[in-house]
Amino acid sequence: MSALADRLREIKRAPSGKQVCAFFDYDGTLIEGFSATAILRARLRSFEFTGGELLDGLMIALRGCTSEQDYAEVLEATRPAFAGRSYADLLATGEELFKKDTAAKLRPQMWQIIRAHRAKGHRIVIASSATRFQIEPIAEQIDADHALATDVEVVDGIATGRILGRPLWGPGKAAAVRRLAAEHDLDLASSFAYSDGNEDVPYLEAVGHPAAVSPQSGLRAVAHDRGWPILDLRNPNYGVLGMAARTGAFYGSFLGGAAVGFARGLLAPGDGTQAMQESISSSIDTGFALAGVRVDVLDGREHLTSARPCVFVFNHQSKLDLPVMIHLVRDHATGVAKKEIRDLPLFGRILQVGGVAFIDRADAGRAIEQLEPVVRKIEDEQFSLVVAPEGTRSATPRIGPFKKGPFHIAMRAGVPVVPVVLRNAGELMWRGAQLIKPGTVEVRVLPPIDTSSWVPEKAGEYAEQVRQQFLDALVDWPVTAFADGRMTRTMGVFEWQETESD
């Protein structure tokens, strides 16, 4: 049995409710590495870094940070990064750096732990020594109830660079946790905390259920002595050249299949869409094999064909999501694009032959009527619609709000909605990534949802109900500890290192 599987079971056995907290350190715990490196790189790229800052940074790196006084000196050295900037500007910079850089470092195993705590109704708290500008984006993504961070003084909307109060480093973080508990009458004895740092022993001691996450050596020794769980989370490293070759092979196969399919579609008598969709789905199969990507449908495969035509809805995080859906749905399916794209040379024609439905989005006041071409595609040609109701890709595994359009389409066409839940496509190709990692995408296809009794006035409610099904499925995802250390049936994405106590 793995330490992570044990931890997830421990969470399930814990009391429910907001009086129980799950405290999460950020750098090295929720993410691999340090969020401050994104700030440092941005300053280096903008040539804002001064010689004095560079010298201070080198001295701190040589000396290390082993006390609150050391950390105060670190904050003083980084003061030029904040001083003189507006609070709104700093928050916007933190959000931008999170989406472009730090979000890719999120540990999927910790995301699963957060989901387990959320399912129990526990209060989710970020407790980090980093500044609030670094913490707010992740706090928003995980719907944290509180974000405990080191605050910078702001006067008339402008940051002075000075630190407000005690930095949340070591004992300071423990004090902040106890202060929060006193303010909200929290049950720290039943609460959980996670960290990787040696300085966080006092913070972990503040709760009844601490855990060391890929800990530094000092914390590892303490955890061994006290019998705290040690969650060693290590993602495998892949060579860039190998990933580039696999990614190139995937795109080469896909583009080759699209070209062959387009030619077959043009030459086919009547409608050539079927010929093109067959070619593309076959090229995706080949491309996945060359890229080392496997798609594992854990349950509900029969729902991919039992209720057609239908509206397939899927959660969207990765560039791989659509290829995965093509691999699953295969053919007799359509997507949606703006009508202006239809008029683009070659590309518009390719989409036409591929069976895409085009809609006019010019008049926002006629949003429902504009969906009519898609409805006709389903009713007249018996095509199924494949659509991501979140719209854009999420920067994290968080499921965003669902738009109502796909559910209006299902109602108007009189077809069921089939939820397709993708668990980890983002771990193989994160939002913004250009290279594909080998591994397995896990899928659960939920039973078709009958829409025959739905009414348009409640489309928003139906969308939220379906979104909740996605959240529930992800929380209850099968977790199996294999003898070789795997946490789930996914392999090649991350590896699990058993602790001695296992």
C-alpha positions in Angstrom: 0.0 0.0 0.0 1.3 3.4 -0.9 1.6 6.3 1.5 -0.6 8.5 -0.7 -3.3 5.9 -0.9 -3.2 5.6 2.9 -3.4 9.4 3.1 -6.5 9.5 0.9 -8.2 6.9 3.0 -7.3 8.8 6.1 -8.9 11.9 4.7 -12.1 9.9 3.9 -12.2 8.6 7.5 -11.8 12.1 8.9 -14.7 14.2 10.3 -16.5 16.3 7.7 -17.0 20.1 7.8 -15.3 23.4 7.9 -14.0 23.1 11.4 -11.4 20.7 10.0 -8.6 22.4 8.0 -6.2 21.2 5.3 -3.2 23.5 5.4 -0.9 23.5 2.3 2.5 24.9 2.0 3.1 26.2 -1.5 6.7 26.1 -2.8 8.1 22.6 -2.9 4.7 21.1 -1.7 1.9 22.1 -4.0 4.4 22.8 -6.8 7.8 21.4 -7.6 10.5 24.0 -7.0 9.9 27.7 -6.2 7.5 30.2 -7.5 10.0 33.0 -7.0 12.1 31.7 -9.9 9.4 32.9 -12.2 9.7 36.4 -10.8 13.5 36.2 -11.0 13.4 35.1 -14.7 10.9 37.9 -15.5 13.2 40.5 -13.9 16.2 39.2 -15.7 14.4 39.2 -19.0 13.4 42.8 -18.5 16.9 43.9 -17.4 15.4 45.3 -14.1 17.9 43.3 -12.0 20.5 45.4 -10.4 24.1 44.5 -9.5 23.3 45.0 -5.9 20.4 42.5 -6.1 22.5 40.0 -7.8 25.2 40.2 -5.2 22.7 40.0 -2.4 21.1 36.9 -4.0 24.5 35.2 -4.4 25.4 35.8 -0.7 22.0 34.5 0.5 22.4 31.4 -1.7 25.8 30.7 -0.3 24.8 31.3 3.3 21.4 29.5 3.1 18.2 30.4 5.0 17.9 28.8 8.4 16.2 31.3 10.6 13.5 34.0 10.6 16.3 36.6 10.5 17.7 35.0 7.4 14.3 35.0 5.7 13.8 38.6 6.7 17.1 39.4 4.8 15.8 37.5 1.8 12.7 39.6 1.7 14.8 42.8 2.1 16.9 41.7 -0.9 13.8 41.1 -3.0 12.3 44.5 -2.0 13.1 46.2 -5.4 10.8 43.7 -7.1 7.8 45.1 -5.2 8.6 48.7 -4.1 6.9 51.4 -6.1 4.5 49.2 -7.9 0.7 49.4 -7.5 -1.0 46.6 -5.6 -3.2 45.8 -8.6 -0.1 45.6 -10.9 1.6 43.2 -8.6 -1.5 41.0 -8.4 -1.8 41.0 -12.2 1.9 40.1 -12.6 1.4 37.2 -10.1 -1.5 35.9 -12.1 0.3 36.2 -15.4 3.4 34.4 -14.1 1.3 31.7 -12.5 -0.5 30.9 -15.8 2.6 31.0 -18.0 5.1 29.4 -15.6 4.2 28.2 -12.2 0.9 26.3 -13.0 3.0 23.8 -15.0 4.8 22.8 -11.8 1.6 21.8 -9.9 1.9 18.3 -8.4 -1.0 16.2 -9.7 -0.9 14.0 -6.6 -1.4 17.1 -4.3 -4.3 18.2 -6.5 -5.9 14.8 -5.8 -5.4 15.4 -2.1 -7.0 18.8 -2.3 -10.0 17.2 -4.1 -10.3 14.6 -1.3 -10.3 17.4 1.4 -12.8 19.4 -0.6 -15.1 16.4 -0.9 -15.1 16.2 2.9 -16.1 19.8 3.2 -12.8 20.7 4.9 -11.5 24.3 5.0 -8.7 24.7 2.5 -5.9 27.0 3.5 -2.7 28.0 1.8 0.0 28.7 4.3 3.1 30.0 2.7 6.1 32.3 3.4 5.9 33.7 -0.1 4.3 37.1 -0.7 0.5 37.4 -1.3 1.1 38.3 -4.9 2.6 34.8 -5.5 -0.1 33.0 -3.5 -3.4 34.6 -4.6 -3.5 32.9 -8.1 -3.2 29.3 -6.6 -5.6 30.2 -3.8 -8.1 31.2 -6.4 -7.6 28.1 -8.5 -8.2 25.7 -5.5 -11.0 27.8 -4.1 -9.0 28.2 -0.9 -11.0 29.5 2.1 -7.9 31.4 3.4 -4.5 32.4 2.1 -1.9 32.9 4.8 1.1 34.7 3.2 3.8 37.2 3.9 2.2 40.6 3.3 3.9 43.7 1.9 3.0 47.2 3.1 0.8 49.1 0.7 0.4 52.9 1.0 -2.2 54.7 -1.2 -2.3 51.6 -3.5 1.5 51.5 -3.9 3.7 48.8 -2.4 6.6 50.2 -0.3 8.5 46.9 -0.3 8.5 46.7 3.5 7.1 43.6 5.2 3.9 43.9 7.2 4.1 42.0 10.5 5.9 38.7 11.0 7.0 36.8 7.9 5.3 33.4 7.6 8.6 31.5 7.9 8.9 28.6 10.4 7.5 29.6 13.8 5.8 32.6 12.1 3.8 30.3 9.9 2.8 28.2 12.9 1.7 31.3 14.8 -0.5 32.3 11.8 -2.1 28.9 11.7 -2.9 29.1 15.4 -4.2 32.6 15.1 -6.6 31.6 12.2 -7.8 28.6 14.3 -8.5 30.9 17.3 -10.4 33.4 15.1 -12.6 30.7 13.5 -12.8 28.1 16.4 -11.1 25.5 14.2 -10.3 21.9 15.3 -6.6 21.7 14.8 -6.4 18.2 16.4 -8.5 16.9 13.5 -6.8 19.0 10.9 -4.2 18.2 8.2 -1.1 20.0 7.1 1.5 19.4 4.3 5.0 20.8 3.8 8.4 19.9 2.4 10.6 22.3 4.3 12.8 21.8 7.4 11.6 25.1 8.8 8.0 24.0 8.8 8.2 21.5 11.7 6.5 23.9 14.1 3.7 24.5 11.5 3.2 20.7 11.0 3.2 20.2 14.8 0.2 22.6 15.1 -2.2 20.0 13.6 -3.2 16.4 14.4 -2.4 15.0 11.0 0.8 16.4 9.5 2.5 15.0 6.4 6.0 15.6 4.9 5.9 16.0 1.1 9.1 15.1 -0.7 10.8 16.5 2.4 14.2 18.1 2.8 16.6 16.0 4.9 15.9 17.6 8.2 12.1 17.3 7.9 12.5 13.7 6.7 14.4 12.8 9.8 11.8 14.4 12.0 9.0 12.7 10.2 10.6 9.3 10.6 11.1 9.9 14.3 7.6 11.0 14.9 5.9 8.6 12.5 4.5 11.3 10.2 3.5 10.1 6.7 6.1 10.8 4.1 4.7 11.4 0.6 7.6 11.1 -1.8 6.3 12.6 -5.0 8.6 12.4 -8.0 7.7 12.9 -11.6 9.9 11.1 -14.1 12.2 13.2 -16.3 12.1 12.8 -20.0 14.8 14.0 -22.4 13.8 17.0 -24.4 15.1 15.5 -27.6 13.1 12.4 -27.1 9.9 14.3 -26.4 10.6 16.5 -29.4 11.0 13.4 -31.6 7.8 11.9 -30.2 5.8 15.1 -30.6 7.1 15.6 -34.1 6.0 12.0 -35.0 2.6 12.7 -33.5 2.0 15.8 -35.5 3.5 14.3 -38.6 1.1 11.4 -38.4 -1.9 13.7 -37.7 -1.1 16.1 -40.6 -0.4 13.2 -42.9 -3.7 11.6 -42.0 -5.5 14.9 -42.4 -4.0 15.4 -45.9 -4.9 11.9 -47.0 -8.4 12.3 -45.5 -8.9 15.7 -47.2 -8.0 14.2 -50.5 -10.2 11.2 -50.0 -13.0 13.5 -48.9 -12.7 15.6 -52.1 -12.6 12.5 -54.3 -15.4 10.6 -52.5 -18.7 10.6 -54.2 -21.3 12.6 -52.3 -20.3 13.6 -48.8 -16.6 13.0 -48.1 -16.8 13.7 -44.4 -16.9 10.0 -43.4 -13.7 9.3 -45.4 -11.9 12.2 -43.8 -13.0 11.4 -40.3 -11.9 7.8 -40.7 -8.4 8.9 -41.9 -8.0 11.4 -39.1 -9.0 9.0 -36.3 -6.6 6.4 -37.7 -3.8 9.0 -37.9 -4.5 9.9 -34.3 -4.2 6.3 -33.2 -0.9 6.0 -35.0 0.3 9.4 -33.6 -0.5 8.4 -30.1 1.4 5.1 -30.5 4.5 7.0 -31.8 4.2 9.6 -29.0 3.9 6.9 -26.3 0.4 8.0 -25.3 -2.1 5.5 -24.3 -5.8 6.2 -23.7 -7.3 4.0 -21.0 -11.1 4.0 -20.6 -11.6 2.9 -17.0 -15.4 2.5 -17.3 -18.4 3.4 -19.4 -16.9 2.7 -22.8 -20.3 1.4 -24.0 -21.7 5.0 -23.6 -19.5 6.1 -26.4 -21.8 4.4 -28.9 -25.1 3.5 -27.0 -26.8 6.9 -27.2 -25.8 8.4 -30.5 -26.5 11.0 -31.7 -25.7 12.9 -28.6 -23.7 15.8 -27.2 -20.3 14.7 -25.8 -19.0 17.1 -23.2 -15.5 16.9 -21.9 -13.3 18.8 -19.4 -10.6 20.8 -21.2 -7.0 21.3 -20.0 -4.6 20.1 -22.7 -3.9 20.3 -26.4 -4.3 16.5 -26.2 -7.9 16.7 -25.2 -9.4 17.0 -28.7 -7.2 14.2 -30.2 -8.2 12.0 -27.2 -11.9 12.8 -28.0 -11.3 12.0 -31.7 -9.7 8.7 -30.7 -12.7 7.9 -28.6 -15.6 9.1 -30.7 -14.0 8.1 -34.0 -16.6 9.3 -36.6 -20.0 10.7 -37.3 -19.2 13.7 -35.1 -19.0 17.4 -35.4 -17.4 20.4 -33.7 -18.3 24.1 -33.8 -16.5 27.0 -35.4 -17.3 30.6 -36.2 -18.6 31.1 -39.7 -15.8 33.4 -40.7 -13.4 30.5 -40.5 -15.3 28.7 -43.2 -14.2 31.4 -45.7 -10.5 31.0 -45.0 -8.5 29.5 -47.9 -7.9 25.8 -47.7 -8.3 25.7 -43.8 -12.0 26.5 -44.1 -12.5 24.0 -46.8 -10.7 21.3 -44.7 -13.0 22.0 -41.8 -16.0 21.8 -44.1 -15.0 18.4 -45.4 -14.2 17.4 -41.9 -17.9 17.9 -40.9 -17.5 21.0 -38.7 -20.7 23.1 -38.1 -20.3 26.8 -38.5 -22.3 29.3 -36.5 -22.7 33.1 -36.7 -21.7 34.7 -33.4 -22.1 38.3 -34.7 -25.3 39.0 -32.8 -25.0 38.2 -29.1 -28.7 38.8 -28.6 -29.5 35.8 -30.8 -27.2 33.4 -29.2 -29.7 30.5 -29.1 -30.9 30.9 -32.7 -27.2 31.0 -33.8 -26.9 27.4 -32.7 -29.4 26.2 -35.3 -26.8 24.9 -37.8 -25.4 22.6 -35.1 -28.9 21.4 -34.2 -29.6 20.6 -37.8 -26.3 18.7 -38.1 -27.5 16.5 -35.3 -31.1 16.1 -36.4 -30.6 15.8 -40.2 -27.3 14.0 -40.4 -27.4 12.2 -37.1 -24.0 13.6 -36.1 -22.9 13.8 -32.5 -21.5 17.1 -31.2 -18.1 17.0 -29.3 -17.6 20.1 -27.2 -15.8 21.5 -24.2 -18.4 23.4 -22.1 -15.6 25.3 -20.3 -14.6 27.0 -23.5 -10.9 27.7 -23.0 -8.3 25.4 -21.5 -7.8 25.7 -17.7 -4.4 26.5 -16.3 -4.9 23.9 -13.6 -6.9 20.6 -13.2 -9.7 22.8 -11.8 -13.0 22.4 -13.7 -14.2 25.8 -14.7 -17.8 27.1 -15.1 -19.8 25.4 -17.9 -21.3 27.5 -20.6 -25.0 26.8 -21.4 -24.7 26.5 -25.2 -24.0 22.8 -25.4 -27.0 22.0 -23.2 -29.3 24.2 -25.2 -28.1 22.3 -28.3 -28.9 19.0 -26.7 -32.4 20.2 -25.7 -33.2 21.6 -29.1 -32.0 18.5 -30.9 -33.7 16.2 -28.4 -30.5 14.1 -27.8 -28.8 13.1 -24.5 -25.7 14.6 -23.0 -22.8 12.2 -22.5 -20.1 13.4 -20.0 -16.5 12.3 -20.8 -14.2 12.9 -17.9 -10.5 13.2 -18.7 -8.3 13.0 -15.6 -4.7 13.7 -16.6 -4.3 14.8 -20.2 -2.7 18.0 -18.7 0.0 16.0 -17.1 1.1 14.7 -20.5 0.9 18.0 -22.2 0.2 21.0 -20.0 -1.6 24.1 -21.1 1.0 26.1 -23.1 3.4 23.2 -23.4 4.8 22.3 -26.8 6.1 18.8 -26.2 4.2 15.6 -25.4 5.3 13.4 -22.5 4.6 9.6 -22.8 2.0 8.2 -20.5 -1.6 7.2 -20.1 -4.6 9.4 -20.3 -7.3 8.0 -18.0 -11.0 8.4 -19.1 -14.4 7.7 -17.5 -17.5 7.9 -19.7 -20.5 8.6 -17.6 -24.0 7.3 -18.4 -26.0 9.4 -21.0 -28.2 12.1 -19.4 -31.8 12.2 -20.8 -32.7 15.8 -21.8 -36.2 15.2 -22.9 -37.8 16.8 -19.9 -35.4 19.8 -19.8 -36.6 23.3 -20.4 -34.5 26.2 -21.7 -35.1 28.4 -18.7 -33.1 26.0 -16.5 -30.1 25.5 -18.9 -27.8 27.0 -16.3 -29.0 24.6 -13.6 -28.5 21.6 -15.9 -25.0 22.8 -16.8 -24.0 23.1 -13.2 -25.5 19.6 -12.4 -23.4 18.1 -15.2 -20.3 20.0 -14.0 -20.9 18.5 -10.5 -20.9 15.0 -12.1 -17.4 15.8 -13.4 -16.2 17.0 -9.9 -17.7 13.9 -8.3 -16.1 11.6 -10.8 -12.7 13.1 -10.3 -12.9 12.9 -6.5 -14.0 9.2 -6.6 -11.3 8.3 -9.2 -10.1 4.8 -8.7 -6.9 4.9 -6.6 -4.9 1.7 -6.6 -1.5 1.1 -5.1 0.4 -1.3 -7.3 3.3 -3.4 -6.1 5.7 -1.4 -8.3 4.8 1.8 -6.6 2.2 3.2 -9.0 -0.5 5.2 -7.4 -3.1 4.7 -10.2 -3.4 2.9 -13.5 -1.6 5.8 -15.0 2.1 5.0 -15.6 4.8 7.0 -17.1 3.3 10.2 -15.8 4.6 10.1 -12.3 6.3 7.6 -10.1 5.6 6.7 -6.6 8.4 6.0 -4.2 7.4 3.8 -1.3 8.6 4.8 2.2 10.3 2.4 4.5 7.1 2.3 6.6 5.2 0.9 3.7 
